[in-house]
Amino acid sequence: MAQGAALPARPSVAVPVVPLRELVPWAVFAGVILLALLYLVGMDQGATSVFSGSMLHEFVHDGRHLLGFPCH
């Protein structure tokens, strides 16, 4: 007759709770940075270009295609 072995109880892990008020500034900061990167990769070309020349365009050229932005 087989006997079942009791499994040891899993220790409870206390998950730190971060208040939403502390996360909001970081979320806004991350959003601004991501929008700036999205502009630089996807939109910085032609009449709305912030930087003159095509150096930025050539630097992020493959990333533009990866994200689905047309550039030709």
C-alpha positions as CSV (number, residue, x, y, z in Angstrom):
1,M,0.0,0.0,0.0
2,A,1.4,3.4,-1.0
3,Q,1.4,6.2,1.4
4,G,1.2,9.8,0.3
5,A,3.8,12.2,1.5
6,A,2.8,15.6,2.9
7,L,4.2,18.5,0.9
8,P,5.8,21.2,3.0
9,A,3.9,24.4,3.2
10,R,5.0,27.1,0.8
11,P,6.3,30.1,2.6
12,S,4.3,33.2,2.0
13,V,6.1,35.9,0.1
14,A,5.2,39.5,0.9
15,V,4.8,41.5,-2.3
16,P,5.5,45.1,-1.8
17,V,2.6,47.3,-2.7
18,V,3.5,50.6,-4.4
19,P,0.9,53.3,-4.1
20,L,-0.5,54.5,-7.4
21,R,0.5,58.1,-6.6
22,E,4.2,57.0,-6.7
23,L,3.8,55.2,-10.1
24,V,2.0,58.0,-12.0
25,P,5.0,60.3,-12.4
26,W,7.2,57.4,-13.6
27,A,4.4,56.3,-16.0
28,V,4.2,59.9,-17.4
29,F,7.9,60.1,-17.8
30,A,8.1,56.7,-19.6
31,G,5.3,57.8,-21.9
32,V,7.0,61.0,-22.8
33,I,10.3,59.2,-23.5
34,L,8.5,56.5,-25.6
35,L,6.6,59.1,-27.6
36,A,9.8,61.0,-28.3
37,L,11.5,57.8,-29.5
38,L,8.5,57.0,-31.6
39,Y,8.7,60.4,-33.2
40,L,12.4,60.1,-33.8
41,V,12.1,56.6,-35.4
42,G,8.8,57.0,-37.2
43,M,8.1,60.6,-38.0
44,D,11.4,62.5,-38.3
45,Q,11.5,62.9,-42.0
46,G,10.7,65.6,-44.5
47,A,8.8,68.8,-43.6
48,T,8.3,68.0,-39.9
49,S,12.0,67.0,-39.3
50,V,13.6,68.4,-36.2
51,F,17.1,67.7,-37.3
52,S,18.5,68.7,-40.7
53,G,20.1,66.1,-43.0
54,S,19.3,62.4,-43.2
55,M,21.7,61.1,-40.6
56,L,18.9,60.3,-38.1
57,H,16.8,58.7,-40.8
58,E,19.7,56.5,-42.0
59,F,20.5,55.5,-38.4
60,V,17.0,54.3,-37.6
61,H,16.2,53.1,-41.1
62,D,15.8,49.4,-40.3
63,G,13.9,50.2,-37.2
64,R,11.4,52.1,-39.3
65,H,10.8,49.1,-41.4
66,L,10.5,46.8,-38.4
67,L,7.8,49.0,-36.9
68,G,6.0,49.3,-40.2
69,F,6.7,52.9,-41.1
70,P,7.2,53.6,-44.8
71,C,10.2,55.6,-45.7
72,H,10.8,55.1,-49.5
